[in-house]
Amino acid sequence: MQMKRLGVWAATDRFSASDAAGFARRVESWGYGALWIPEGLGREIFSASAWLLANTSTLVVASGIANIYARDPMSSASAQKGLDEQSGGRFLLGLGVSHLPIVEARKHTYGKPLATMRAYLQGMAASTYGAVSPAAAPKTVLAALGPKMLQLSAELADGAHPYNVPPEHTRQARAILGTSKLLCVEQAAILETNAAAARALGRRFLDFYFSLPNYINCWRQLGFTDRDFAGGGSDRLIDAVIAWGDEKAIRARIEDHWQAGADHVCVQAVGPALQPDESLLALLAPR
């Protein structure tokens, strides 16, 4: 799997199927190593990944993340192996316990995150697969924010995929994971040098995440307080979680994550529209 150091994180549910395929091809042509896509209340993530893999030739497609409440462990293991074999090793499985409101919307009971994930990974490892296996064992990373989930990522998975975190968290995550595990960090970025305008976009982007305890708890562990969560988020929190400014400033934040121990940074290009800011992605293109 050739993920490279830089990738793209994008909510492709905001595209039609044909437009999502075209976007994936552009991401590939720009030289990014991977395209990460989420699973919420939109498309089922394995079928969406299959579509993007079929429409690209070198790009890694990663689930960021597949909700473990959406299917049983054997289904996830079979889908992972099938997509990996069909694509020649270009599928990376990101798994997560999701969030209480999203899980309850599926009419499931939200269990204790650590125990639920541990049992799920053990179920995947014990599952039977009767089709042709991929050439190499496919990799799994966990959506991990807190130290215990990061420890589980090191114990039973191939690494972690933190989201909405500053480089300080990346440094802590690398210390917990050790040197041999993948650390694939999402970084939201806004190509805007006006502080007020950039922070306004940042607050609009983070508004949904303030309703999810997993992120609030993570930010608290990093030293943020109720004052930082009020009024759409303090400047301090916005600036820590979201990279904004010119190309140089955004590249500097990406470099900070690499220096802190990230193997791979996937940029989420936030702009005025709901779809990704492709001008930023083209500007940052590794080629």
N, C-alpha and C positions, 0 to 999 in steps of 0.2 A: 504494500500500500504506500503510494507516494503522495502523502498529504501536503508536503511542503510546510513552510513556516507560517504562511498567510492564507486565510480562507475568507469566506463570506457567510454571514448568517442572515437569512432572509425569510420573511413570512410569505411563502409562495402561494398561500391560499388567496392572497389579494390579486393574483393573476388568474386568467383563464388557463386551461391546461396548455393550449398552444403557446400562450405568452410566457408561461412558466418554463416551457421547454426552450423557448428563445432566450429567456433570461439566463438559464443554465448554460446554454452554449456561449453566451457573451462572457459569463464568469469564467468559463473554461478558456476562451480565447484571450482573456486578459492575463492569464497565467496563474490564477489562484489555484491552490491545491485542493480545496474542498468547498462544497456548498452545504451548509447546515440548514435544515428546515424543521419547524416545530410541529407538534401535534397538540391541538386544543379541542375546539369544537368544529373544526373544518374537515379537510380530507383525512382519510385514514393514512397513516404515515408510510406503511410498507408499500402500498399500491402507488402512493405519490412518489416515493423514492424509485420504484421500478420504472415509472414513466420518465423521470429525469435521467436515470442511468441509461435507459434505452435511447435517449436523445443526445447523449454525450459519449465521448470515447476515452477520455483520460481523467476526467474530473471524479474525485471521491464525493459521494453523496452520503451525508451523515444525518442521523436523526437527532434533533436537538430540542426536545427529547421525545422518545416513544414512551407513552404513558403505560405503566405496568398494569393499571386497572382496566385497560382497553382489551386485554387478551390474556390467556393463560400462558405459563412459562414455556410449554411445548410449542405453542403457536409462534411465540417470539423467536425461539431457537430455530424453528424450521424456516421462518421467514428470513432470519439473518443468514443462515447457511445457504438458502436458495438464492437470495439476492447477491451474496458474495460470490457464489459459484457462477451465476449467470453473467455477472459483470466483470469477471476476471479479477476479483479482489478489490473492487472499488466501493464497497459499502461498509460504512462504520456505524455500528449500533450504539447510539446514546440512549440510555434508559433512565427513567426517573419516576419517583413516587408522585409527581405532579403536585397539585395543591388541593386543599380541602374543598373549595367551592367548585372546582372543575370536576373532581371525583364525585361529589354529591350530585352534580348535574347529570352524571352518568348513572345515577341511582345506586352507587356503591357506598359502602361504609369505609371511611378513611382510617386505615389502621396505623399502628405505630410505625413511622417511616423506616427506621433502621431494621427492625425485626421483619417487616414486610418485604423489604428489598433483599435482605439476606435469604429469606425463604424462597423468594422468586429466583434469585441467581442459582441457588442450589437446585431448584426445580428445572431450570434450563440445563444445567450441567448433567442432570440425571435423565434428561429426555431422550427418546429414541428418534433417529432420523434415518429413513429408509431410502432416500434419494442419493444421487451422486454427491459426494462431499466436495467442498471447495478444496483447492490445491493446498491452502494453508489455513490454519485455524483462524476464523474471523475474530475481530477484536470488539470488545465492549467497553465503553466508558460510562460512568455514572454522573448524572446531574448532582453535583455535590457542593454544598456550601459550608456546612458545619464540620467540625473536626471528626466526629464519629462517622459521618457518611464518607468523608475523605479517607478515613482509615479503612472502611469497608471497600472503597474503590481500590486501595492498595492490596487488600487481602484477597478479594474474589473477582476483581475486574482488571482491565488493562490500563485503567487510568480514570481521569475525571474531566468533567465539562462544566466548570463554574460559569455563572451567568450574572450579569449586573454587579461585577466586583471590580475594585481598584487593584493596582499592582501590589499593594500591601497584602491583600488576600492571596494573590498569586504566590508571593514569597512564603506565606504560611502554608499554603497548599502543597508547594513543592517540598517543604520540610517534612510534612506528614506523609506524602506519597513516596518519598525516597527518589533515587535518581533513575530508576529503571521504568517508571510508569509514565504513560502519556498524560500531559496536562494541556488541555485544549480550552482556551479561555475566550469567551465572547466579550467583545468590546463595542459598545454603542458609540457612534461618532457622528458629529454634526459639522458640516463644512460651513461655518458662520463665524466671522470675526467679531461681530457686535455682541457683547456680553449679554445684554438684555434679550436680544432676539434668540441667541443660542440657548440661554437658560429657559426661555419660554417654550421652545421646542422640546427641551429636555424634560421640563415638567409635564408637558402633554404626553411624552413618551412614557415617563415613569408613573403616571397617574394610576394605571391599572395595578402596577406592582406594589403600590402602597397598601392594597387590600389583601395582599398575600403574606401571611405570617412568616413564611420561610425566608423571604427577603428582609423583612423588618428585623427578624432575629439575627440574621447574618450581619446586617449593618450595625446592630447594637453591639455585636461582638467586636466590631471594628472601631467602636468608640462613639458612634452616633447615638443621639438621644431623641426623645419625643420632640424636642424643639426642631430637630432636623427634619422630622416627618410632617410637621405642620405647614399649612399654607402652600401645599404643592411641592414641598421640599426646600430645604435651605440651599443657599448658594454653595455652601461647603459640600453638601451631599451631591448636588448636581455635578459640581466640578470634579468630584472624586470618582463618580460612577460613569460619567459621560465625557468622552474626549471631544472638545470643540475648539474651533479656531481655524487657522489655515492648514495647508497640507503639512507644513513643518511641525506644527503643534500636534497634529493627529499622529503623524509618524513617530514623534517623540513618545507618545503614550504607548503605542504599540511596542516600541523598543523597550520601554520600562517593563512591560510584561515579559518580554523575552529575557531581559536582564534578571528579572525576579524568578525565572525558572520555567516559563511557559515554553512548550515545544511548538505550539501552534496557536495563533490568535485569529479568531474569525470576527471580521468587522461587520457590524450591523449599521448600515448607512442610513441614518435617520434624517429625513428632510421634511419639507412642508406637506408633501403628499403622503398618503398612506403607504404607497409602494416605495421600495428602496431608492435612495438617491444615487442613481447610476453615475452621475457626474463625479461624485466622490470615489466610487469604486473604480472608475476609469482612471482617475488621478493617482490612486494608490496602486494601480495594477503592477504586479511584479514582473510580468512578461519574461 
